[in-house]
Amino acid sequence: MTNSLKIYFLIAISFVSFSSFSVTTTTNEIKITIEDIADVAKTDLDANDIVMCTNWSYKSVTGNANLIQNATFSLTPVAAGAINSNAIYIKNPCEGSGIIELKRLEDTCSTAPRRTIVSVKGETVLLTSSFTRHGFSSDCSQSSYVNVASESEQCAPNKSYVIISCDAGSEFTIADGVFPYADLFTIDSHGDGLGGADDVDASTIVDGFASVIIGDCADPTPEERLILLMHLIYAEVTRLRIVYQMQKHVVIQLNQNLQQKDRPVGKVLAT
């Protein structure tokens, strides 16, 4: 065999070997932060409403590293600096049908994994009915503003995982090997069902601020801003002022009625 044929043979073998295997990629310590903007007037944009640390593994189809057939990730809640319930849904990234298996944050260790058959891209599966309530141990004394105040206790997280398996022909494409972490999450801030004005996902932008932020788990979590507490105090003062005005109006009306009742009735004089 000539040298040129040997080189050609080796190149052909290398190409066949490479194209005969799928690629599994692992990325660790991916921090996902989601800002709750359900009530624009109370939005503090402090990037601590939903904070999770995640570890990922995703596998491509044979011969195309940018075509993903399944993805798995584990998640650990870090902070919940919100008062809204913040239900979290996982969006089906597959171009068609597949299966999403997960453990909800509120599930016990003995709860069987939840497996949902999805049929269309973007179909959602509930991960938790409330990240604020179920993201952390029930032994924690707080039900909001968890792990976001310097003087607060550090609450233990409830951990979870998600496995996404796309059916053959429904694999999804990633750009230049970059996995679209943010696109997999949708938030229902009030926990009253998707489809309302309080839904939040990667496309939600407020004042130039992205609602879903991808970072590193080593990044610090911002403490709670006082602006939100000020909004809550203002809202309560406003409510009390309205109640006072309503009660004042009722008292005035009652006084007028009593005065009208006590007024003597004039007699008609006979002619």
C-alpha positions as CSV (number, residue, x, y, z in Angstrom):
1,M,0.0,0.0,0.0
2,T,1.4,3.4,-1.0
3,N,1.9,6.2,1.6
4,S,-0.9,8.2,0.1
5,L,-3.4,5.3,0.3
6,K,-2.3,4.7,3.9
7,I,-3.0,8.4,4.8
8,Y,-6.4,8.2,3.1
9,F,-7.3,5.0,4.9
10,L,-6.4,6.5,8.3
11,I,-8.4,9.6,7.6
12,A,-11.4,7.5,6.6
13,I,-11.1,5.3,9.7
14,S,-10.9,8.4,11.9
15,F,-14.0,10.0,10.3
16,V,-16.0,6.8,10.7
17,S,-14.9,6.4,14.4
18,F,-15.8,10.0,15.2
19,S,-19.2,9.8,13.5
20,S,-20.1,6.5,15.2
21,F,-20.2,7.9,18.7
22,S,-22.5,10.4,20.6
23,V,-21.0,13.0,22.8
24,T,-21.9,13.4,26.5
25,T,-21.2,16.8,28.0
26,T,-21.2,17.6,31.7
27,T,-21.4,21.1,33.2
28,N,-21.4,21.7,36.9
29,E,-22.1,24.6,39.3
30,I,-24.5,26.5,37.0
31,K,-26.4,29.1,39.0
32,I,-29.9,29.9,37.8
33,T,-31.5,33.1,39.1
34,I,-35.0,34.0,38.3
35,E,-36.6,37.4,39.2
36,D,-40.3,37.5,40.1
37,I,-41.9,40.4,38.3
38,A,-45.6,39.6,38.9
39,D,-46.2,42.9,40.5
40,V,-44.3,45.5,38.6
41,A,-44.8,48.2,41.3
42,K,-43.1,45.9,43.8
43,T,-40.4,44.6,41.6
44,D,-37.0,45.2,43.3
45,L,-34.8,43.6,40.7
46,D,-32.4,42.3,43.3
47,A,-31.8,38.9,41.6
48,N,-32.7,36.7,44.6
49,D,-36.4,35.7,44.2
50,I,-35.5,32.2,42.9
51,V,-31.9,31.0,43.2
52,M,-30.8,27.5,42.3
53,C,-27.4,25.7,41.9
54,T,-27.6,23.1,39.1
55,N,-25.4,20.3,37.6
56,W,-26.0,19.2,34.1
57,S,-25.3,16.3,31.7
58,Y,-26.6,16.2,28.1
59,K,-26.0,13.7,25.3
60,S,-26.0,14.4,21.6
61,V,-27.1,12.1,18.8
62,T,-24.5,10.1,16.9
63,G,-22.4,12.3,14.7
64,N,-23.8,15.7,15.6
65,A,-22.6,17.2,18.9
66,N,-25.1,20.1,18.6
67,L,-28.2,17.8,18.3
68,I,-29.3,16.8,21.8
69,Q,-31.3,13.7,22.6
70,N,-31.5,13.8,26.3
71,A,-30.5,16.0,29.3
72,T,-30.3,15.5,33.0
73,F,-29.8,18.0,35.8
74,S,-29.9,18.1,39.5
75,L,-30.9,21.3,41.4
76,T,-30.3,22.6,44.9
77,P,-32.3,25.7,46.1
78,V,-30.0,28.5,47.3
79,A,-32.4,31.4,48.2
80,A,-36.0,32.4,47.9
81,G,-36.3,36.2,48.3
82,A,-39.9,36.5,47.4
83,I,-43.4,36.6,49.0
84,N,-45.2,35.2,45.9
85,S,-45.5,31.5,45.7
86,N,-43.6,31.2,42.5
87,A,-44.6,27.8,40.9
88,I,-41.9,26.5,38.5
89,Y,-42.5,24.6,35.3
90,I,-40.0,22.8,33.1
91,K,-40.5,23.4,29.4
92,N,-40.1,20.6,26.9
93,P,-37.1,21.5,24.7
94,C,-37.6,18.6,22.3
95,E,-38.8,19.4,18.8
96,G,-41.7,17.0,19.4
97,S,-42.5,14.2,21.7
98,G,-40.5,12.8,24.7
99,I,-40.6,12.0,28.4
100,I,-39.9,14.3,31.3
101,E,-39.1,12.6,34.6
102,L,-38.6,14.6,37.8
103,K,-38.9,14.8,41.5
104,R,-40.9,17.8,42.8
105,L,-39.4,19.8,45.6
106,E,-42.4,19.0,47.8
107,D,-42.0,15.2,47.2
108,T,-40.6,13.0,50.0
109,C,-37.7,10.7,49.5
110,S,-40.0,7.8,49.2
111,T,-42.2,9.4,46.5
112,A,-41.9,7.6,43.2
113,P,-40.5,9.7,40.3
114,R,-43.0,11.5,38.2
115,R,-42.9,10.7,34.5
116,T,-44.9,12.8,32.0
117,I,-45.2,12.1,28.3
118,V,-44.9,15.4,26.4
119,S,-46.0,15.7,22.8
120,V,-45.0,19.3,21.6
121,K,-42.1,21.7,22.0
122,G,-42.7,24.1,24.9
123,E,-45.2,21.8,26.8
124,T,-44.7,22.4,30.5
125,V,-44.4,20.0,33.5
126,L,-44.8,21.2,37.1
127,L,-41.5,21.1,39.1
128,T,-43.0,22.7,42.2
129,S,-46.2,24.4,43.1
130,S,-44.2,26.9,45.2
131,F,-40.5,27.5,45.3
132,T,-41.0,29.9,48.2
133,R,-42.7,27.3,50.3
134,H,-41.2,24.0,49.2
135,G,-37.6,25.0,48.2
136,F,-36.5,24.6,51.7
137,S,-37.0,22.3,54.7
138,S,-40.2,22.6,56.6
139,D,-38.1,22.9,59.7
140,C,-37.1,26.3,58.6
141,S,-38.9,29.1,60.5
142,Q,-39.2,31.3,57.4
143,S,-41.7,31.0,54.6
144,S,-40.4,33.9,52.5
145,Y,-37.1,35.9,52.2
146,V,-35.2,32.6,52.8
147,N,-31.4,32.9,52.9
148,V,-31.4,36.5,51.7
149,A,-31.0,38.5,54.9
150,S,-27.6,38.7,56.7
151,E,-29.3,38.1,60.1
152,S,-31.5,35.2,58.9
153,E,-30.9,31.5,59.6
154,Q,-29.6,29.4,56.7
155,C,-32.4,27.1,55.8
156,A,-31.6,23.6,54.4
157,P,-32.7,23.0,50.8
158,N,-35.0,20.3,49.3
159,K,-33.1,18.9,46.4
160,S,-34.5,17.7,43.1
161,Y,-33.7,16.4,39.6
162,V,-35.0,16.4,36.1
163,I,-34.5,14.0,33.2
164,I,-35.5,15.0,29.6
165,S,-35.6,12.3,27.0
166,C,-36.5,13.2,23.4
167,D,-38.0,10.6,21.1
168,A,-36.2,9.7,17.9
169,G,-36.6,12.6,15.4
170,S,-37.5,15.0,18.2
171,E,-34.0,15.9,19.3
172,F,-33.3,19.7,19.8
173,T,-30.4,21.8,18.5
174,I,-28.0,23.9,20.6
175,A,-25.9,26.6,19.1
176,D,-22.1,26.1,19.1
177,G,-22.3,23.6,21.9
178,V,-23.9,26.1,24.4
179,F,-26.8,24.5,26.3
180,P,-29.9,26.8,26.6
181,Y,-30.3,26.5,30.4
182,A,-32.6,29.5,30.8
183,D,-35.1,28.3,28.2
184,L,-36.2,25.3,30.2
185,F,-37.9,27.3,33.0
186,T,-41.2,29.1,33.2
187,I,-42.5,30.7,36.4
188,D,-46.1,31.2,37.5
189,S,-45.5,33.9,40.1
190,H,-48.9,33.7,41.8
191,G,-49.2,30.0,41.5
192,D,-52.7,30.2,39.9
193,G,-51.9,28.5,36.6
194,L,-49.9,29.5,33.5
195,G,-51.3,31.8,30.9
196,G,-51.6,35.0,33.0
197,A,-49.7,38.3,33.1
198,D,-47.6,37.0,36.0
199,D,-45.8,34.3,33.9
200,V,-42.0,34.7,33.7
201,D,-39.5,33.0,31.4
202,A,-36.2,33.8,29.6
203,S,-37.9,36.2,27.2
204,T,-39.2,38.4,30.0
205,I,-37.4,41.7,30.3
206,V,-38.1,44.6,32.7
207,D,-36.2,47.9,32.5
208,G,-33.5,46.1,30.5
209,F,-33.2,43.5,33.2
210,A,-33.3,39.8,32.2
211,S,-35.7,37.8,34.4
212,V,-33.6,34.6,34.1
213,I,-29.8,34.9,34.8
214,I,-27.2,32.2,34.3
215,G,-24.1,32.4,36.4
216,D,-21.7,30.4,38.6
217,C,-22.7,28.9,41.9
218,A,-19.8,30.6,43.5
219,D,-21.3,34.0,42.7
220,P,-22.8,35.6,45.9
221,T,-26.5,35.9,46.3
222,P,-27.7,39.5,46.8
223,E,-29.3,40.3,50.1
224,E,-33.0,41.5,50.1
225,R,-33.4,45.1,49.1
226,L,-35.3,47.4,51.5
227,I,-37.2,48.9,48.6
228,L,-39.6,45.9,48.6
229,L,-40.2,46.1,52.3
230,M,-40.9,49.8,51.8
231,H,-43.4,48.9,49.1
232,L,-45.1,46.5,51.4
233,I,-45.3,49.1,54.2
234,Y,-46.6,51.7,51.8
235,A,-49.3,49.3,50.6
236,E,-50.4,48.5,54.1
237,V,-50.5,52.2,55.0
238,T,-52.6,52.9,51.9
239,R,-55.0,50.1,52.8
240,L,-55.4,51.4,56.3
241,R,-56.0,54.9,55.0
242,I,-58.7,53.6,52.6
243,V,-60.4,51.7,55.5
244,Y,-60.3,54.8,57.7
245,Q,-61.9,56.9,54.9
246,M,-64.6,54.3,54.4
247,Q,-65.3,54.1,58.1
248,K,-65.4,57.9,58.4
249,H,-67.9,58.1,55.5
250,V,-70.1,55.5,57.2
251,V,-70.0,57.4,60.5
252,I,-70.9,60.7,58.8
253,Q,-73.8,59.0,57.0
254,L,-75.1,57.5,60.2
255,N,-75.0,60.9,61.9
256,Q,-76.9,62.5,59.1
257,N,-79.5,59.7,59.3
258,L,-79.9,60.2,63.0
259,Q,-80.3,63.9,62.7
260,Q,-82.9,63.5,60.0
261,K,-84.8,61.0,62.2
262,D,-84.8,63.4,65.2
263,R,-86.0,66.4,63.3
264,P,-89.6,67.4,64.3
265,V,-92.3,67.0,61.7
266,G,-94.2,70.2,61.0
267,K,-98.0,70.3,61.5
268,V,-100.4,71.3,58.7
269,L,-102.7,74.1,59.9
270,A,-106.4,73.9,59.1
271,T,-107.9,76.8,57.1
